[in-house]
């Protein structure tokens, strides 16, 4: 059975994802290192993993596969999930795909190198999460779940 996996640490769209998953009757796994209030929804399982770098990511990557959808902003996790056959979305609705994940990984590495080489220690911040991002996410998640359903029925 298909499932929705949420990389929940710092995920701004957990409630929206739960609404969409519930509407489709999908099981949803909200995976984090803790600090989340469990949902009373019987389709939603809150998974608290042990502390440590990438433990939540490993939990998701080991379980997702074809017919599943993963929501994450973590590019290495997205790459592993795509490799496993899952469909993957960012929190703003942008899809990670076989066609773009290599470029995404390269850009991530380049930006890490640029930040590390910054002699003045200047930090750039990401743009704020907007209503438009939330709306794009909802539309994209709906599309991905429908596509995953049709993929699972082939």
N, C-alpha and C positions, 0 to 999 in steps of 0.2 A: 504494500500500500504506500502511496506517495505521502511525503511529509514536507513540511516547511521548517527549515532550521534557521534560527535567528542567532547571530553572533551578537549577544545582547549587551555586552559592555559598551557603553556610550552609543547605543542604538536609539535614535529619536523616533522610530516608527513602530515600536513594539505593539502599541494599542491598535494602530491601523492594520498591521499585519494580522493580528488576532481576529479582527473583524472579517477580513477577507478570507482567512483560513476557515473560520467558523461557517461562513456563508457557503463554502465549498465542502464542508464536512471533513476538512483535512486535519490531521494531527499536527501540532506545532510544538517544536522543542525550542525553549528559550534557554540558551546556554551561556553561563557566565561564571565568574569567580566568586559571586555572592553579592549581597546587598540589594537584591531584587525582591519585590513583594510577589509571591506566587499568585497566579490568576486562579479564580474559582472555576473557570471554564474547564470542563472535563476533557476537552480536546487539547488543552495546553498543558505541557509538562515542563516545569522549571527544573533545569539541570544545573546543579552547582558543582563545579569541578574544583579540584584542589588548586591552591595557589601555585603560580609558576608561569613562566613565559610560555605562551602559546598552548596551554593545556586545553582551553576551550576550543581553540582552533583544531587541535588534534582530534578532540572528541567528535566534532562536526565532520571533519574530513574522513574519519574512519567509518562513518555511518551513512553519509549521503551517497546517492547514486542516480542512475537514470530515473526520470520521473519525479525527482525531488527538486525543490527550489531552496536556495540558500540566500539569506540576506546578510551582507557583510560589507564593511569598508576596508577590510584587510586584503590587500592584493595577493600576497602569497597564499592565503587561505582560499581565495577565489580561484587561483590557479589549480590548487589541489582538487577543489570541488568540480571544476570544469573537467579535469583529467578523469575524475570518477564518473562523469556523465551527467552531473547535476546542472541545472540552470541557475545562474547567479546574478543577483542584483545588488547595486549599491543602495544606500539609504535614500538617495535622491532619485532613484528610478533608472539610473544608467545601468545597462547590462554589461556584465563581463562575458566575453565570448571567446571561442577558440581563435577568432580572427583578431581580437584586440588585446588579449591577455599578455602576449609577449611584449608589446609596446608599453602596456601599463606597468609591467615589471621593470622594464628598462628605464622608464621615466621615474619610477619610485627610487631606483638605485641612483640615478643621476641626481635627483633632488636631495637624497641623503648625503651624497658626496659634496654637493654644493653647500648644504647646511654645515657639514663638518669642516669645510674649508673656509667658512666665513670668519675672518680674523676679528671682526668687531662684535661677533656674537649676536648680531641682529636676528631676531626671530620673525618669521612671517606667520601670520595666522590664516587659517582657512576662512572662507566666507561663511557668513551666518546661514543656518538652515532656514529656508523660507517656506511660506505657504505654497508657493509654486513647486518647490522641491517635494513637499508632502503630497501634493496633488499628482505630480509626475510619478512618484513612487506608487501611489494607489493604482493608477492606470497601468503602470508597468507590471506590478505584482499580479493584477487581474489577468493580463495577457500571458504572463509566464506560467501561472497556474493552469490556465486553459490549454496552453501549449504542452505543458507537462502531462496533463490528463490525456491529451490526444496521443502523445508519445507513448504513454504507458499502455494505451489500448491497442497499439499496433502489434 
